[in-house]
């Protein structure tokens, strides 16, 4: 499975980069393989472009045209979330570093996820940056 992050372009008014197609990634994947639907849980993805419930493929010439227009093949490989709901995770950085919790899901449109933690004998849901987490040992 190959997921390609959205190419960014300069916003001249604010002098910063912004997504050309916010909330979209372009993916080359075999829909006959199980698990492809997990793409929709990729941080930043809002939904899969579909007709009824079937994904609609973007023709390769259209993607090539976008690459050419934007200056070549400067797309970035993007990883899929390595956790499933219920996985035990450990914080490796950030304010909860060293603590563990239970992964409950991604937050659409962000590089953040939800983790259920036990704090003062109560379960509390927290939001965390995915880069601050890894699967807990054991």
C-alpha positions in Angstrom: 0.0 0.0 0.0 1.4 3.4 -0.9 -0.2 6.5 0.6 1.0 9.9 -0.8 0.7 13.0 1.2 -1.0 16.0 -0.3 1.4 18.3 -2.2 1.7 21.8 -0.6 1.8 25.1 -2.4 2.8 28.6 -1.3 0.0 30.9 0.0 1.5 34.2 -1.2 -0.9 36.3 1.0 0.4 34.6 4.2 3.8 33.5 2.9 3.3 29.9 4.1 2.6 26.5 2.6 -0.9 25.0 2.5 -2.3 21.8 1.2 -3.4 21.9 -2.5 -6.2 19.5 -1.8 -6.9 19.7 2.0 -8.1 16.5 3.6 -7.2 14.3 0.6 -4.4 11.8 0.0 -3.8 10.0 -3.2 -3.3 6.2 -2.7 -2.3 3.4 -5.0 -3.9 0.3 -3.5 -5.5 -3.0 -4.5 -9.1 -2.7 -3.4 -9.4 -6.5 -3.5 -7.0 -6.7 -0.5 -8.5 -6.7 3.0 -7.7 -3.7 5.2 -7.7 -1.0 2.6 -10.6 0.8 4.3 -8.2 1.7 7.2 -6.9 4.5 4.9 -9.8 6.6 6.1 -8.2 6.6 9.6 -5.0 8.3 8.4 -4.5 11.6 10.1 -5.7 14.4 7.9 -8.1 12.3 5.8 -11.7 13.4 6.1 -13.2 10.6 3.9 -12.7 8.5 0.8 -14.0 9.9 -2.4 -16.7 7.5 -3.4 -19.8 6.9 -5.5 -22.4 5.4 -3.2 -20.0 3.2 -1.1 -17.5 2.4 -3.8 -14.2 4.4 -3.9 -13.7 6.3 -7.1 -10.2 6.0 -8.6 -8.4 9.1 -9.9 -7.1 8.3 -13.3 -3.3 8.1 -13.5 -3.0 10.8 -16.2 -4.8 13.2 -13.8 -2.3 12.4 -11.1 0.6 12.8 -13.4 -0.7 16.1 -14.6 -0.9 17.4 -11.0 2.7 16.2 -10.4 3.9 18.0 -13.5 2.0 21.2 -12.7 3.4 21.2 -9.2 7.0 20.7 -10.2 7.6 16.9 -10.4 7.5 14.0 -8.1 8.0 15.8 -4.7 5.3 13.9 -2.9 6.0 12.6 0.6 5.5 9.1 1.8 3.0 9.1 4.6 2.7 6.2 7.1 -0.6 4.6 8.2 -1.4 4.7 11.9 0.4 1.6 13.4 -2.2 1.1 16.2 -5.6 -0.5 16.4 -8.4 0.5 18.8 -7.6 -1.3 22.1 -3.8 -1.5 21.6 -1.8 -0.6 24.6 0.5 2.4 23.8 3.3 4.2 25.6 4.1 7.9 25.5 7.7 8.4 24.4 7.6 12.2 24.4 5.4 15.1 25.5 3.7 15.8 28.9 2.7 12.1 29.4 6.2 10.7 28.6 6.7 7.3 30.2 3.0 6.7 30.9 0.8 4.1 29.1 -2.8 4.2 27.8 -5.1 2.5 25.4 -5.4 3.7 21.8 -9.0 4.5 21.0 -8.7 6.1 17.5 -7.5 8.9 15.3 -8.9 12.4 15.2 -9.9 13.2 11.6 -8.0 16.0 9.9 -5.2 16.1 12.5 -1.9 14.4 13.3 -3.5 13.6 16.7 -5.1 10.5 18.2 -7.2 9.7 21.3 -5.8 7.6 24.1 -7.7 6.4 27.2 -5.6 6.8 30.4 -6.1 6.0 34.0 -5.6 9.1 36.1 -6.3 9.1 39.8 -8.3 5.9 39.5 -10.5 7.4 36.7 -10.5 6.7 33.0 -9.7 9.9 31.0 -9.6 10.4 27.3 -6.7 12.5 26.1 -5.6 13.8 22.7 -1.9 13.2 21.8 0.3 13.7 18.8 0.8 10.3 17.1 4.6 10.9 16.9 4.7 10.8 20.8 3.4 7.2 20.9 4.7 3.7 20.4 3.2 0.3 21.1 3.7 -0.7 24.7 5.9 -3.7 25.4 4.2 -6.8 26.5 
